[in-house]
Amino acid sequence: MDKDWAYKNKEIQTLLAKEASFKEAIKKLIEFREEMFVQITQIAETYPDEAFSLMPFPGAAGYHCKTLAYSIWHIFRIEDIVAHEMIAGDEQILFYDKFFEKIASPIITTGNELEGKDIAKFSKKLNIQELYLYSKTVKESSNQILLQLQYKDLKKKFTEETKQKLIESKCVSEDENAFWLIDYWCGKDVKGLIQMPFSRHWIMHIEAMRRIKNRICKLARKGVNPVAFCGLSCDHCFLGEWCGGCRTEYNVCSFATCSEGRICPNVKCCNEKNMDGCYECSELENCDKGFFTKSNDGANAAKAQSLYIRKYGKKEFLKVQTRLHEKYDFQKVQEILGQDYKEALKILEDHT
């Protein structure tokens, strides 16, 4: 488990145990959930749809043997069922505002019954953006339920009537790999459900999603030119685990994610001019497009690197980057090169 997340989860559970710190625990839990949900948002808003049905670890022991789409569905179906069928006693979000129809899922269950290739087949059928909106809506509705809880509610236990209600809802498969969930949930009080699935369940599956997307990015970048259009080195970038680079469909560089159509202005310009990169452009020195926007604190570093590539080539550029990164981390390298592009070019040449 991520050490920082493990610490935060432990702190929340400790605070949850005392009435005096109960409200603080709920506040911290919601903040923690928002922090973790950012990971899901970044994946949903930046990765192409085909990424969500890929299984880079088929047959592996652990949650990372699933797909990104399955992971999102599974996390939020379980939370939706537990939050609404059990704690709030109202309608599940899946059946609100036609989410089920919009997502186009062939099942209403948690997905525990699915294995191997069936997980990939299931994932391909889902509308990913609607699935993301569903997950966001479930998260927000659960947060509201958490905020309405009183300390005394934590000890509430569930009756045989609740168990029968869950069975009749058909939201948990009768398959032996899934049906145990009903007894598991009904054997807990509200406090136990807050611990699992409202917090720990998220940690386990979002960490698995990290492993999945890291592997997908690594595979996407295999054999691809590691030099970005603007002149940055994808092999040395801090986004390396998240981003496939601007020469792949897994581009999460800031100037891609914030630009129209998720296409970086530098990429668009180079494609229009049929250029391999900005380093081939005669207008480079005076360019202020995309990454070279004057207000961008990485503009000088990128421009210096492109100028270096123009002069010495990409192969030598990557060697220089490796030498610099043996001395400094990515942020420091960008800081050193970011003062003035002419001075930065000299620094790069000094490391040739």
N, C-alpha and C positions, 0 to 999 in steps of 0.2 A: 504494500500500500504506500502511496505517496506520503512521505514523512510529514510534510506540512499539512496535508489533508487529514492524516491520522491524528495529528496533534489537535487540530481544530475539532474533529469529531469527538475526541476524548474529552476536550474541554466542554463542549456542548452537553454531552451526556452527564458530566459531573454537575454542571449548573442545573440541568433538568431535574436532578434528584432532590433539590431543595426548593421549598415554596418561595423563599426569599429571592432566589436567583432564577426562578422559573421564567419570568418575562424576558430577562436578559438572554436566557438559553434560546427562547423562541426567536428573538431578534437576531442572535448570532447564527442560528440555524438557517434562517431565511437568507441572511447575507452570504452564508457558505453555499447554499443552494444556487444563489445567483452567480457566484464565482464559478462554480462547476458548470452551470448552464452555458456560460460563455464559450466553453469548449464545444458544446453541441452547436451553438449558433455559428461559430467560426467554420465548422465543418459544413453545416447545412447551407450557409450562404456563399461558400467559396468552391466547394467540390462539385464536379459534374455528376449528373444522376447515376451514371454507370458505376461510379465509385461505391455507391451504397449497397450494391449487391455482390461486390467482390469479397472473396474469402481467402485472404492471403495466408491464413494459418489453418487450412482444412485438417481436421482430425487432431488438432492440438488439444491438450488437456488444459482447460481454462476458458474463461468467457471470451477470450480473443479469437476463438475458433468460429465465431459468428460473423455477421456482417454489420455494417454501420446502421443500415435501415432496421434490421432486426433488433439491434441494441436499443435504438430509440423507441421502437414500438414496445418492446418488452419492459423497459423502465417505466414508461408512462401508462401502459395498460395496467400494470400492477398497481401503480399509485392511484390511478383513476378509480379502480375497483375498490381498493382499500379506503381511500379518502371519502368516496361518495356512497358506496353500498354499505360500508361498515361505520365509519365515524360520523359523517354528516347525515346519512340516511336519505339522500336525495338522488337525482338523476345523474348518471355517469356523463362525463363530458363527451365521450365517443358518440353518444346518441343525441347530443345537443348540436344544433345548427348544422345538421347533416354531415358531421365530420366523418362518420363511417363511410358514407357514400363518396365523399370527396377524396378520402384517402385511398379508396378502392381496394381495401383489404379483403381477402377471401375468408378471413376469420375474425371473430370478436374476442378470442381468447388471449391469454398472455403469451402464447407461443412456446411454452415449455415443452410441448409435445413434439415440436419440430426438431429434426436432426439433419445433419449433413447437407446434401444437395437440396433437400426440401426447404431449408432456410434460404438458400440463394434464390430458388424459384419464387418463394413467398416475397422476398425483398424486391425482386424485379417488377412485381405487380403493383407496388405502392407508389402513390403520388408523393414524392419526397417533400415538396414544399408544403403540402397539406398536412403531411405527417409532422413536419416541424411546427406548423401553426398549432396542431393538436397538442404536441408536447409542451409548447409554451403556455397554452391555455390551461392545461392540467396543472402545470407548475404554479401558475398564478392563482388558480382556484384552491389548490392545496395550501398555498401560503396564507390565503384568507381564512381557511379552516383552522390553520395553526394559530393565527392571531386571535381567533375567537375562543380558543380553548382556555379553560381555567385550570389551575393546578389540580383541583379536585377531580377533573375529568380524566387525568392520567391513569387513575386506578380502575376506570370503567372496563368491565370484562364483557365478553360477547356470549350470547345465549345460543341454544340449539336453533332458535328461530332465525338468528343471523346466519347460521351455518346453512340452514335449509334455503334461505333466500339466495345465498351465493350459489348453491347447487342449481336452483331453478333458473338463475340468470344465464346459465350456460357460458359464462365468461371465463370459466376455468375448464379446460378439457378433462374428460373422464380418463384420459390416458394416465397410466401410472407415473409418468414423468411429470405430470402436472397436478393431478387431483390432490396430492398431498398438501398443496398450498392452502387449501381451505382449512384443514385441521391446524396447519402451522399458524395461519393468521388468527383463527378463532381461539387458539391456545394462548394468545398474547392479550395484554391490556393495551390501552391507547398509548401508554409510554413505550411499550415494546414495539408498537407499529411505527412510532416516530423514529425509533432507532433503526428499524428495518420494516418497511422499505424507504422511508422518507430521507434517510441520510446514508447509511452504510451501503445500501443497495445501489444508490447513485454512484458512490465512490468506486465500487467494484466494476460496474459496467462502463462508466466513463473512462476509467483507467484502461479498460480493455479496448475501448474505442480509440484511445491514444495509440495503443500498440498497432491496431489495425491501420489507422491512417498513416502512421509513420512508415509502415511496411509498404503501403500502397504508393506513397510518395517516393520511396527508395526505388521501387520497381519502375515507376513512371520516369524517373530521371536516368535510368540505366541506359547508357549509350547516347544520351542527349548532351549537346553542347552545354557545358556548365557555366559559360559566360553569358550573362544577361544582355539583352539588347542595349541597355544603357551603359554597360561596362562593369557592372558589379559581378563578383564571383559568387555563384550560387553554392559552390562547394564550401565557402567560408562564411556564408551568411547565417545569422542567428536563427533565421526561419527555416533552416535546413530540414528539420523534422516535420515541419508543417507544410512546406511549399515544394512543389515539383519544379518550380522555376517558370519563367515566362515563355519558355519554349514548349511547355506542356499544358494540358488542360487543368492541371492542379496548381494554378498560379494564385498564391495568396499574398503576393507583394502588395504593399499599401497602395501604390499607384494603379494597380489593377482593380483592387476591391472597391476603391472609391471613385472609379471612372465609369463613364457610360458604357454599358455592355460589358463591364469588367475587363476592358481592354486598355492597358496602359498607353498613354499618348505616345511614348517612345516606341512601343511595339507597333502601334498603328502606323506611325510615321515611317518606320523602317520597312514595314510590309508594303506600304504605298510606293516607296522608292526602290523596292526590291533590293534592300540592303541587309546584310547579315547582322549589322548592329550600328549604333551611332558612331562608332569609331571609323566607319567608312564614309561618313558625311563631311563635306567640305564646310558646312555651316556649324559644326560642333562647337567651336570656341564661343560663338555668340548665341547658342541655342538656349532657350529658357522653357522648353516644353517638358511636361511630365516631371521626371526625376530631376531635371535641370532647373526647375522653377527656383528662382532666387530665394524664396522664403523657405525652401526645403533645406534642412540642416545637413542633408547628405549630398546636396547638389555639387559642391566643389570636389568632394571625394569621387563621386561617380564620373564627373567630367575629366578629372585627372587620370582616372583609370582607363577611360576610353581613349584619351590621348596617348597613354602609355601603350595600349594595345595597337593603336594605329602605327606607332613608331617601332615596337619590338615584337608584336604578335601575341596571340592568345596563350600560346604554350609558355612563353617566358613570363607573361603576366601572372599565370597561375602559380608559377614557381616563386615569384616575388610575394604573392599573397600568402603562400605557405610560410615563407621566411618571416613576414610581418606577424602572422598569427602564432608563430612559435614564441614570439616575444610579448604580444598583447592579445587581449580578447577582441571580438568583433567591434564592440562599441568603442574601445580605445583606438583601434585602427582607424575607424571612421572619424573619430575626433581629431586625430593627428593629421589626417588627410583633408579634413573639412574646413580648414582655415582659409586657404587660398589655393585655387587649382593649379597655378603655376608653381607654387612652392611644393604642393603635394606631388606634382610630377617629378620634381627634383628628389623628393624623399623616396619615391618609388625607384627612381634610377639609382639612387645610392644603395639600394638593396638588391640591385641586379647582380 
